[in-house]
Amino acid sequence: MIKKKKIKKSSKPCPFCAKKSEPNYIDLESLAIGVSNKKRIVSRWTTGVCEKHQLRLARAIKRARHLALLPVTDRV
């Protein structure tokens, strides 16, 4: 018999659900939640963002990178 792994839910609520806002590629302060020190997209388990907003956050980060609002790497 195969046992299913239990998924832990974060105890803190999603910051976007709490504010009733959406991630926007122009608002770099809201995108800072999903970017690490090395300018990589962080998983939703570490940020505490829900699945719906994590997908939108990743898309907004990629748009900001394409428009050169965010750097792709931390190199200068």
Phi and psi in degrees as a GROMACS rama.xvg file:
@    title "Ramachandran Plot"
@    xaxis  label "Phi"
@    yaxis  label "Psi"
@TYPE xy
-91.7419  129.214  ILE-2
-93.9498  139.079  LYS-3
-84.767  144.134  LYS-4
-77.7588  137.534  LYS-5
-84.7379  133.944  LYS-6
-95.1552  126.588  ILE-7
-79.237  134.71  LYS-8
-95.5328  146.041  LYS-9
-69.8806  141.629  SER-10
-77.1378  -23.2473  SER-11
-91.3454  144.718  LYS-12
-75.3377  161.573  PRO-13
-64.5082  130.523  CYS-14
-63.4059  -30.9397  PRO-15
-76.115  -36.4042  PHE-16
-68.9081  -36.3813  CYS-17
-66.4225  -39.8625  ALA-18
-85.7071  -11.5537  LYS-19
56.9992  49.1563  LYS-20
-129.007  173.787  SER-21
-121.613  148.388  GLU-22
-67.5009  134.807  PRO-23
-126.589  138.085  ASN-24
-68.5477  -18.274  TYR-25
-82.8217  -32.5617  ILE-26
-83.2164  94.1735  ASP-27
-72.1338  -23.4615  LEU-28
-68.2447  -37.712  GLU-29
-73.7872  -27.0282  SER-30
-76.1191  -19.2939  LEU-31
-65.3251  -19.6078  ALA-32
-63.3876  -39.491  ILE-33
-96.8218  9.40285  GLY-34
-120.229  134.581  VAL-35
-84.6293  -177.259  SER-36
-65.0294  -28.7019  ASN-37
-89.2013  12.3768  LYS-38
64.3524  32.5158  LYS-39
-104.19  152.995  ARG-40
-73.9581  129.047  ILE-41
-91.6349  148.247  VAL-42
-69.0288  161.499  SER-43
-74.5784  -16.6584  ARG-44
-71.7175  -31.3661  TRP-45
-86.9287  -28.607  THR-46
-88.9113  -26.4611  THR-47
83.0929  18.487  GLY-48
-89.6539  142.741  VAL-49
-70.9298  168.324  CYS-50
-62.7037  -43.4281  GLU-51
-60.7916  -46.6157  LYS-52
-76.1713  -24.7801  HIS-53
-65.9615  -40.81  GLN-54
-64.8243  -41.8961  LEU-55
-70.0198  -34.3336  ARG-56
-66.4877  -43.7771  LEU-57
-62.8817  -40.5475  ALA-58
-65.5862  -39.4712  ARG-59
-67.9424  -37.6957  ALA-60
-64.8552  -41.883  ILE-61
-65.6778  -36.8858  LYS-62
-66.9241  -40.9852  ARG-63
-65.6753  -36.3602  ALA-64
-66.2945  -41.2361  ARG-65
-63.5331  -35.2941  HIS-66
-87.7687  5.04118  LEU-67
64.0231  29.9866  ALA-68
-85.0288  -30.3812  LEU-69
-119.886  143.438  LEU-70
-75.6365  152.921  PRO-71
-79.3803  -39.4939  VAL-72
-128.035  174.105  THR-73
-89.7636  3.50096  ASP-74
-71.9769  150.937  ARG-75
